[in-house]
Amino acid sequence: MPEDIKKETIDNETAENKAEEIEIEGADEESTQAAEEANDTDVKEAESEDDASADAEAKADEKKGLFKKKKKDKKDEQIEELNDRLKRQMAEFENFRKRSEKEKSQMFDMGAKTIVEKILPVIDNFERGLAAVPDDKKDDPFITGMDKVYKQMLTELDAVGVKPIECVGQEFDPDFHNAVMQVENDELESGTVAQELQKGYMYKDSVVRHSMVSVVQ
């Protein structure tokens, strides 16, 4: 065989072998790429399924949370309503208690004032009787005993809040004084109480009996 033909034959075989190798390499690359793409697709599908599952679980948890929240809110509303009702009832009871105590105190004061009004004439009689005693008989045991009883009554009345009204030398005040006559007096200004004709008394902050007085004209 001539050398040229033999060389050409060897070259053709070498080219065919290289072509087959290239085709095999190309096929391997395509197979590898296809496998990678398939793997990527599987991974993406798996991730998508995981995401969908996670979203479904999240939505389910959210629904459960909303349901629980609604139930809790309804229960809280009932608790708040009961607390509000209890507070109103306690406030009403406290107002009732204060009102009852005030009414009770007012009724007690009215009763005490009525009793004081009945006792005052007795005090007046003690004062008139002791004032009429002559000076030479003031040391008599009986007179001394009556004077002690009189002072004891004044002490007990003062302890419960009964006090005489100061009037002589004071400006006339119709809330405390009852003017029955007018007099002339150069030492006192006009409108001033000059003389006490009957002693007035107060029980706590209210007048039991006005002072009967004469006023400078």
C-alpha positions, 0 to 999 in steps of 0.5 A, a space after each residue: 500500500 502506498 504511504 500516502 494512502 496508508 497515512 490518509 487511512 490512519 488520519 481518517 480513523 483518527 478523525 472518526 475516533 475524535 468525532 466519536 469522542 466529541 459526540 460521547 463527551 457532548 452526550 455526557 454533558 447533555 446527560 449531566 445537564 439534563 440530570 442537573 436540571 431534573 435535580 433542580 426541578 425536583 428541589 424547586 418542587 420540593 421547596 414549593 411543596 414545603 412552602 405550600 405546606 408551611 403556608 397552610 400550617 401558618 393559615 391554620 394556626 392563624 385561624 386557630 389564633 383568631 378563633 381563640 382570640 375571639 373566644 378570649 375577647 368574648 370572655 374578657 368582655 363578660 369579665 369586664 361587664 361583671 367588674 363594671 357592674 360590681 363597681 357600680 353596685 359597690 359605688 351605689 352601696 357606698 352612697 347609700 351607706 353615706 346617705 344613711 349615716 347622714 340621715 341617721 346623724 341628722 335624726 339624732 341631732 334633731 332628737 338631741 335638739 328637741 331634748 335640749 329645747 326642753 331642758 333650757 327652761 329648767 336652766 333658766 329657772 335655776 338661774 332665776 332662782 339662784 339670782 334671787 337668793 339674798 347675799 346672806 343666804 348664799 352660803 346655805 347648804 341647800 343653795 350651795 347644792 342647787 348651784 352645784 346641780 346647775 353647774 353640773 347640768 351646764 357642764 354636761 350640756 357643754 360636753 354634748 355641744 350645747 353652748 351659750 351665745 355670746 351677745 352683749 357688746 356684739 353687733 346685732 345679728 338676726 341669725 343669733 339674736 332676737 331684738 325685743 326693744 331698743 335702748 339709748 347708750 352713749 358708750 355703745 355704737 348703734 346696732 350693738 347688743 346692749 343687754 341680754 334679756 334671755 340667754 340663747 343657746 346653740 347645739 353644735 352649728 345650729 341655733 337652739 334658741 335665739 338670744 333675747 336682747 335689747 339693741 342700741 338705737 
